[in-house]
Amino acid sequence: MSAQQEVADGLSAPVVTLAFTGSRTETDEATSKLSVESQAALRQFSLERMTGYGVDYADAVELRGRVIEGHDWLPVASELAEVCLRRVKGAVGTTGRPTRVAYLRRASALLRMSQMMTLTDSTERRAIFARAAELYAQATESSGDRERVTIDTDCGPLAGWLVPAGDTAVGSAIVIGGVEGWAMDFDSLGEALAARGIDALLLDGPGQGETRLTHEHYLTTKWRDAYERAVDHLDERSPGRPIGFIGNSMGGSVAMAVAAHDTRIRACVDNGGIHAPWLVPPSMGTFFSKMVATCGTGDPDRAVDVWKTVNPLADGPNAGYPLLVVQGGQDPMISMDLAQILLQGAPTDDKQMVVFSDGNHCVYNHKHDRDALIADWMTARLCGLPSPEFTN
């Protein structure tokens, strides 16, 4: 984006034009000329998915438009983040606070999106993600509506962000992402929970986000101990308060596996998980590579052995926990058949599934409806109430 100020002949009023590349028609002919990485990025990160991760709609359109024009994904997203930061510098004083918060969060989301196509934990990737987290922290300092959290475990720190409900809190919940899309990317869900009286811990679990890229804490066979410490953190912060667990994508599988074994988990939501993570085949290419990277290894067999310990259908001392499965009817990764296997095999009779008929993976294309549905259900179940009725 560039800004140009013009003064028309005979007029004293300035006219400022904000210039954008804008949307471009994404035809097969146009995309076929792009690099393999650019084609993959456009295919994997739709407008709905990008906005689902916190990228502003206008930024998502501009990013895709410039990539269609032939520019590379990472530098374009990084440049758009710098545009946002120029707006931050110009927003001073108390009256500028809302602008600073908004553009810091936009810049953070763009930087997080910029590193999505990087498959290795390079020095550059770690630096990009650390900067994204720092910008998010700066926004938090100005907004005062959440706080940074670090939880010590035997395998290294867990990083996260707590969105508090304030004095009206009636429960707490952990929210995690999957092999991509991590804590900061699901802050809309945290805000929906907090608005309903649920303290939301947006957590980077083992192998995710800052926990991995800053603290080098990967998914190992000891992952359950780390999540137990996260539950400890909420329990110690508010003793006796009911706790829920929400997992998105592969995080849904993790959430169910934790819920079945920790009696402090009073309700669980799976949004886009799979019944057997270790069955994801190497033929899934990039996604399988990211699953391997989550484990901090280059050995696929070793990574599969770790993922075999994440069994959402396994019985445990907390079997019978309330479960909500949220499913996209047009999910290209988790089919309705796979969702039914997970639903029917879950070790509880207190379960139901809500399907968005045109929903994509994790239902990013109905983000606000999805967040409200999950937050309403979690609030009801943590308060000991029946599941709310869902209407079309």
C-alpha positions in Angstrom: 0.0 0.0 0.0 1.2 3.5 -0.8 -0.3 6.9 0.0 -0.3 9.8 -2.4 -1.6 13.3 -1.6 -2.8 15.4 -4.4 -4.2 18.9 -4.6 -6.6 19.5 -7.5 -6.2 22.6 -9.5 -8.1 25.5 -7.9 -8.9 23.5 -4.8 -7.2 23.7 -1.4 -8.6 20.4 0.0 -6.1 17.6 -0.2 -7.0 14.2 -1.7 -5.2 11.2 -0.3 -5.2 8.0 -2.3 -4.4 4.7 -0.5 -3.2 2.4 -3.3 -3.6 -1.4 -3.1 -2.8 -4.3 -5.5 -6.3 -5.6 -4.6 -7.8 -9.0 -5.4 -6.8 -10.9 -8.5 -8.6 -13.6 -10.4 -7.0 -16.9 -9.3 -7.3 -18.9 -12.5 -5.4 -22.1 -13.2 -3.5 -20.3 -15.9 -2.4 -17.5 -13.5 -1.4 -19.8 -10.7 0.4 -22.3 -13.0 3.1 -19.6 -13.6 3.9 -19.3 -10.0 6.6 -21.1 -7.9 5.6 -24.4 -6.3 5.7 -22.7 -2.9 3.4 -19.9 -3.9 0.9 -22.3 -5.5 0.9 -24.4 -2.3 0.5 -21.3 -0.1 -2.5 -20.1 -2.1 -4.0 -23.6 -2.0 -3.5 -24.2 1.7 -4.3 -20.8 3.1 -7.6 -19.6 1.8 -9.1 -16.2 2.6 -11.3 -17.9 5.3 -8.3 -19.7 6.8 -6.1 -16.6 6.9 -8.8 -14.5 8.5 -9.5 -17.4 10.9 -5.9 -17.0 12.1 -6.4 -13.4 12.8 -5.2 -11.9 9.5 -7.3 -8.8 8.6 -9.5 -9.4 5.5 -7.9 -6.6 3.6 -4.4 -7.9 4.4 -5.4 -11.4 3.3 -6.7 -10.0 -0.1 -3.6 -7.9 -0.6 -1.3 -10.8 0.2 -3.0 -13.2 -2.2 -3.2 -10.5 -4.9 0.5 -9.8 -4.7 1.4 -13.5 -4.8 -0.7 -13.9 -7.9 1.3 -11.1 -9.4 4.4 -13.2 -8.9 5.8 -12.1 -5.6 6.9 -14.6 -2.9 4.7 -15.3 0.1 7.1 -14.6 3.0 8.4 -11.2 1.9 5.0 -10.0 0.9 3.5 -10.9 4.2 6.5 -9.3 6.0 6.1 -6.1 4.0 2.4 -5.8 4.8 3.3 -6.3 8.5 5.7 -3.3 8.2 2.9 -1.2 6.6 0.8 -1.9 9.8 3.8 -1.0 12.0 4.1 2.4 10.2 0.5 3.0 11.3 1.5 2.1 14.9 4.2 4.7 14.9 1.8 7.4 13.9 -0.7 6.5 16.7 0.4 8.4 19.8 -1.1 9.2 23.1 -4.2 7.9 24.8 -6.4 8.5 21.8 -4.0 6.5 19.6 -4.3 3.4 21.8 -7.0 1.6 19.8 -5.1 2.1 16.6 -1.9 0.8 18.1 -3.5 -2.3 19.5 -5.3 -3.1 16.2 -2.3 -2.6 14.0 0.1 -4.4 16.3 -2.2 -7.4 16.2 -2.5 -7.2 12.4 1.2 -7.0 12.1 1.7 -10.0 14.4 -0.9 -12.1 12.4 0.9 -11.2 9.1 4.3 -12.3 10.5 2.8 -15.5 11.8 1.3 -16.1 8.4 4.6 -15.3 6.6 6.3 -18.3 8.2 3.6 -20.8 7.5 5.3 -22.3 4.4 8.6 -22.8 6.2 8.9 -26.4 7.0 12.1 -26.3 9.1 12.8 -24.6 12.4 15.4 -22.3 10.9 17.0 -19.3 12.6 15.0 -17.0 10.4 11.7 -18.7 11.3 12.4 -18.6 15.0 13.2 -14.9 14.7 10.0 -14.2 12.7 7.8 -16.0 15.2 9.5 -14.3 18.2 8.9 -10.9 16.6 5.3 -11.8 16.0 4.9 -12.8 19.7 6.6 -9.6 20.8 4.2 -7.4 18.7 1.3 -9.3 20.2 2.7 -8.7 23.7 3.0 -5.0 22.9 -0.6 -4.9 21.9 -1.5 -6.7 25.1 0.4 -4.1 27.2 -1.8 -1.4 25.6 -5.1 -3.3 25.7 -4.7 -4.8 29.2 -7.2 -7.5 28.2 -4.8 -10.5 28.4 -1.5 -11.6 29.8 1.5 -13.6 28.8 1.9 -16.9 30.5 4.9 -19.2 30.9 4.5 -22.6 32.6 7.5 -24.7 33.6 7.6 -28.4 32.9 10.2 -31.1 33.1 10.7 -30.9 29.3 10.9 -27.2 29.1 8.5 -24.2 29.3 5.0 -23.9 27.8 4.1 -20.5 26.4 0.6 -19.1 26.2 -1.7 -16.1 26.7 -4.4 -15.9 29.3 -7.6 -14.0 28.3 -9.3 -13.5 31.7 -13.0 -13.2 32.3 -12.6 -10.9 35.3 -14.5 -11.1 38.5 -17.4 -12.8 36.8 -15.4 -15.9 35.9 -17.3 -19.2 36.4 -14.7 -21.6 34.8 -11.4 -21.9 33.0 -10.5 -23.5 29.6 -7.4 -24.4 27.7 -7.4 -23.7 23.9 -4.8 -25.3 21.6 -4.2 -25.5 17.9 -2.7 -28.3 15.8 0.5 -28.9 13.8 0.0 -25.4 12.4 -2.2 -22.6 13.7 -1.3 -22.1 17.3 -2.2 -20.1 20.5 -2.3 -16.5 19.1 -4.1 -17.7 16.0 -7.2 -18.7 18.1 -7.5 -15.6 20.2 -11.0 -15.0 18.8 -12.1 -18.2 20.6 -10.4 -17.0 23.8 -12.3 -13.7 23.6 -15.6 -15.5 23.1 -15.0 -17.6 26.1 -13.9 -14.7 28.3 -17.0 -12.8 27.3 -19.1 -15.6 28.8 -17.2 -15.9 32.1 -14.5 -18.5 31.1 -10.9 -17.7 31.7 -9.2 -18.8 28.5 -5.6 -20.1 28.4 -4.5 -19.9 24.7 -1.6 -22.4 25.0 1.3 -23.5 22.7 1.6 -27.1 23.7 4.6 -29.3 23.1 5.7 -28.9 19.4 3.7 -25.7 18.9 4.4 -22.0 18.5 6.6 -20.3 21.0 6.9 -23.4 23.1 8.7 -25.0 20.2 10.3 -22.2 18.3 11.5 -20.2 21.3 11.9 -22.9 24.0 12.6 -25.9 21.8 10.0 -28.0 23.6 8.8 -30.6 21.2 6.1 -33.2 21.2 7.6 -36.3 22.9 6.1 -39.3 24.6 6.0 -37.1 27.8 3.5 -34.7 26.2 0.8 -35.7 28.7 2.9 -34.5 31.7 3.2 -31.1 30.1 -0.5 -30.7 29.6 -1.0 -31.9 33.2 1.1 -28.9 34.3 -1.0 -26.6 32.2 -4.1 -27.9 34.0 -2.3 -27.5 37.3 -1.6 -23.8 36.4 -5.4 -23.1 36.0 -6.3 -25.1 39.0 -3.8 -23.3 41.2 -4.9 -20.0 39.8 -8.5 -20.6 40.7 -8.8 -23.6 43.0 -11.9 -25.7 42.5 -13.1 -23.9 39.4 -14.2 -26.3 36.6 -11.8 -26.6 33.7 -12.5 -27.4 30.0 -10.2 -28.3 27.1 -10.7 -27.2 23.5 -8.5 -28.5 20.7 -8.5 -27.4 17.1 -7.4 -29.6 14.1 -4.9 -32.2 15.4 -5.2 -30.4 18.8 -8.7 -31.8 19.0 -7.2 -35.3 19.2 -4.8 -34.2 21.9 -7.6 -32.5 23.9 -9.7 -35.7 23.9 -6.6 -37.8 24.9 -6.0 -35.4 27.8 -9.7 -35.2 28.8 -10.0 -39.0 29.2 -7.2 -39.2 31.7 -7.4 -36.0 33.8 -10.4 -36.0 36.1 -10.2 -32.2 36.5 -11.4 -31.8 32.8 -15.1 -31.3 33.0 -15.8 -30.8 29.3 -14.0 -31.1 26.0 -14.4 -29.8 22.5 -12.8 -31.4 19.4 -12.8 -29.1 16.4 -11.4 -30.9 13.4 -9.4 -33.7 15.1 -8.8 -37.3 13.8 -9.3 -40.6 15.7 -5.8 -41.9 14.9 -3.2 -39.2 14.2 -0.5 -41.8 13.5 -2.4 -43.0 10.4 -1.8 -39.7 8.5 0.2 -41.1 5.5 3.5 -39.6 4.2 1.7 -39.0 0.9 0.0 -36.0 2.6 3.3 -34.3 1.9 3.6 -31.0 3.6 1.1 -31.8 6.4 3.0 -35.0 7.3 6.3 -33.2 7.2 4.9 -30.7 9.7 3.7 -33.5 12.0 7.3 -34.9 11.9 8.7 -31.4 12.7 6.3 -31.1 15.6 8.3 -33.9 17.2 11.7 -32.1 16.7 13.1 -34.9 14.6 13.9 -35.6 10.9 13.0 -39.3 11.4 9.4 -40.0 10.2 9.3 -43.4 12.0 10.3 -41.9 15.3 7.7 -39.2 14.9 5.0 -41.7 14.1 5.9 -43.6 17.3 5.3 -40.4 19.3 2.0 -39.7 17.6 0.9 -43.2 18.4 0.8 -42.1 22.1 -1.9 -39.5 21.2 -5.0 -41.7 21.2 -8.3 -39.8 21.5 -10.3 -43.0 21.7 -8.4 -44.5 24.6 -10.3 -45.1 27.9 -9.1 -43.5 31.1 -10.1 -42.5 34.6 -12.1 -39.6 33.3 -14.1 -41.6 30.7 -17.6 -40.2 30.4 -16.6 -36.5 30.1 -18.9 -34.3 28.1 -17.7 -34.0 24.5 -18.7 -31.7 21.6 -17.4 -32.5 18.1 -17.5 -29.7 15.7 -17.1 -30.7 12.0 -17.0 -29.0 8.6 -19.2 -30.8 6.1 -16.7 -29.9 3.3 -13.5 -30.5 5.3 -10.9 -31.6 2.8 -8.8 -33.2 5.5 -11.2 -34.8 7.9 -14.1 -36.4 6.1 -17.5 -37.0 7.6 -16.8 -40.7 7.8 -13.6 -40.0 9.8 -15.5 -37.6 12.1 -18.1 -40.3 12.7 -15.4 -42.8 13.7 -14.1 -40.4 16.2 -17.5 -39.5 17.6 -18.6 -43.2 17.9 -15.3 -44.3 19.4 -15.0 -41.6 22.0 -15.0 -43.1 25.5 -18.1 -41.3 26.7 -21.9 -41.5 26.2 -22.3 -37.7 26.8 -21.4 -36.6 23.3 -22.8 -34.9 20.3 -21.6 -33.5 16.9 -22.5 -30.3 15.2 -21.9 -30.1 11.5 -21.6 -26.9 9.4 -22.7 -28.3 6.1 -20.4 -26.1 4.0 -17.7 -25.8 6.7 -14.0 -26.2 5.8 -11.3 -27.6 8.1 -11.9 -26.2 11.6 -14.8 -24.3 10.2 -12.8 -21.1 9.6 -15.4 -20.0 7.1 -17.9 -19.6 10.0 -15.5 -18.3 12.6 -17.9 -16.1 14.6 -20.7 -18.8 14.6 -18.2 -21.5 15.5 -16.7 -19.5 18.3 -20.1 -18.6 19.8 -21.3 -22.2 19.5 -18.2 -23.6 21.2 -18.1 -20.9 23.9 -21.8 -21.3 24.7 -21.5 -25.1 24.9 -18.4 -24.9 27.1 -19.9 -22.3 29.4 -23.1 -24.4 29.9 -21.3 -27.6 30.6 -18.8 -26.1 33.0 -21.7 -24.6 34.9 -23.4 -28.0 35.2 -26.1 -27.2 32.7 -27.4 -29.3 29.7 -26.0 -28.8 26.3 -27.6 -25.7 24.7 -29.9 -26.3 21.7 -28.3 -25.4 18.4 -30.5 -23.9 15.7 -29.9 -23.3 12.0 
